[in-house]
């Protein structure tokens, strides 16, 4: 194995309102604000390995999944122990269920308040 150039520091999501989306993901994942620009156009959350950064995009268009003109480019998979209570908790925070559920016994596709799809899943890699 070669030496890496660096380490993954953050995964960034464009959105119209970083403060609103930061609050959603902070509660969903138990994260805390690590950084915010003076205008709160960029907010980084920490506490789960790489940070999750929410960035204001004035011309943001929510992705459509699985079809549509604005294709999904990235989504987050969130590991949970039990799907039903996790879905209930996420929807109570403001997520909505996606119309397309390709494998509902293994994962549930939800949509965050800015329109990004994410999955709650009981599928995870075996510990090394």
URZIQUI-V980026 format. One record per residue. N is the residue number from 1. RES is the residue in one letter. PSI is psi as a letter, one per 30 degrees, with the letter a starting at -180 (999 if undefined). OMEGA is omega in degrees with one decimal (* if undefined). D_CENTER is the distance of its C-alpha to the mean C-alpha in Angstrom with 1 decimal. Layout:
N;RES;PSI;OMEGA;D_CENTER  N;RES;PSI;OMEGA;D_CENTER
This chain:
1;X;k;178.8;30.2  2;X;l;178.2;30.3  3;X;k;178.0;29.1  4;X;l;174.7;25.6  5;X;e;-179.0;25.7  6;X;a;178.7;22.8  7;X;l;176.9;19.7  8;X;j;-176.8;16.0  9;X;e;-173.3;15.4  10;X;l;169.1;12.0  11;X;k;-174.1;9.1  12;X;k;177.4;9.3  13;X;k;171.7;7.9  14;X;k;178.6;10.9  15;X;l;179.3;11.3  16;X;f;-174.4;14.6  17;X;i;-177.6;14.3  18;X;e;-179.9;12.4  19;X;e;179.5;14.1  20;X;e;-178.0;13.0  21;X;e;176.4;9.2  22;X;e;177.6;9.9  23;X;e;178.4;11.8  24;X;e;-176.6;9.3  25;X;e;175.9;6.8  26;X;e;179.6;10.2  27;X;e;-178.5;11.6  28;X;e;-172.2;9.0  29;X;f;-179.0;9.0  30;X;h;-178.4;12.4  31;X;l;177.4;11.8  32;X;k;178.9;14.4  33;X;k;179.6;15.0  34;X;f;-177.1;16.6  35;X;k;169.9;17.5  36;X;k;174.4;17.9  37;X;l;-177.3;20.1  38;X;e;-179.0;23.1  39;X;g;-178.9;22.0  40;X;g;174.4;18.4  41;X;f;175.3;17.3  42;X;k;178.0;15.3  43;X;k;178.9;13.7  44;X;k;178.0;12.5  45;X;k;-178.2;11.3  46;X;l;174.8;13.0  47;X;g;-178.5;13.9  48;X;h;-175.9;12.1  49;X;b;177.9;13.7  50;X;k;178.0;12.4  51;X;l;171.6;11.2  52;X;j;-175.6;7.9  53;X;k;178.4;9.8  54;X;k;-173.3;9.7  55;X;k;179.6;12.7  56;X;k;173.8;15.0  57;X;j;-176.1;16.2  58;X;e;-178.1;19.3  59;X;h;-177.0;19.5  60;X;k;172.7;15.9  61;X;k;-179.5;15.9  62;X;k;178.4;13.1  63;X;l;174.9;12.8  64;X;k;-175.5;14.9  65;X;k;0.8;14.6  66;X;f;-179.5;16.8  67;X;l;176.2;19.4  68;X;l;-174.9;20.0  69;X;f;179.7;20.8  70;X;j;-175.1;17.3  71;X;k;174.5;15.9  72;X;k;177.7;12.3  73;X;f;-177.6;12.2  74;X;k;168.1;9.0  75;X;l;-179.9;6.3  76;X;k;171.3;4.6  77;X;k;-178.1;7.4  78;X;j;-178.8;7.9  79;X;k;178.3;11.7  80;X;l;178.2;13.8  81;X;e;-174.8;17.6  82;X;k;-173.4;18.3  83;X;e;-172.8;16.4  84;X;e;178.7;18.4  85;X;e;178.7;18.0  86;X;e;176.9;14.2  87;X;e;179.8;13.9  88;X;e;-179.9;16.4  89;X;e;-179.1;14.7  90;X;e;179.5;11.3  91;X;e;175.8;13.5  92;X;f;178.4;15.6  93;X;f;178.0;12.9  94;X;f;176.2;12.6  95;X;l;173.6;10.5  96;X;l;177.4;12.8  97;X;k;174.2;13.8  98;X;l;178.5;13.9  99;X;e;-177.7;17.6  100;X;j;179.7;17.5  101;X;j;-172.6;17.1  102;X;f;-178.9;18.5  103;X;i;-171.4;18.8  104;X;f;176.6;18.3  105;X;f;-178.9;20.3  106;X;e;178.7;17.8  107;X;l;176.8;14.4  108;X;k;178.1;13.2  109;X;k;177.2;11.2  110;X;l;179.3;9.7  111;X;k;179.3;8.9  112;X;l;-176.9;7.2  113;X;f;177.6;10.1  114;X;g;176.8;10.1  115;X;g;178.4;10.1  116;X;k;172.9;7.1  117;X;k;170.2;7.4  118;X;l;-177.8;5.5  119;X;k;165.7;8.3  120;X;k;-174.0;10.0  121;X;k;171.8;12.8  122;X;f;178.5;16.1  123;X;k;177.0;16.6  124;X;l;-179.0;16.5  125;X;l;174.3;18.9  126;X;k;177.9;22.3  127;X;k;-179.0;22.8  128;X;999;*;24.9
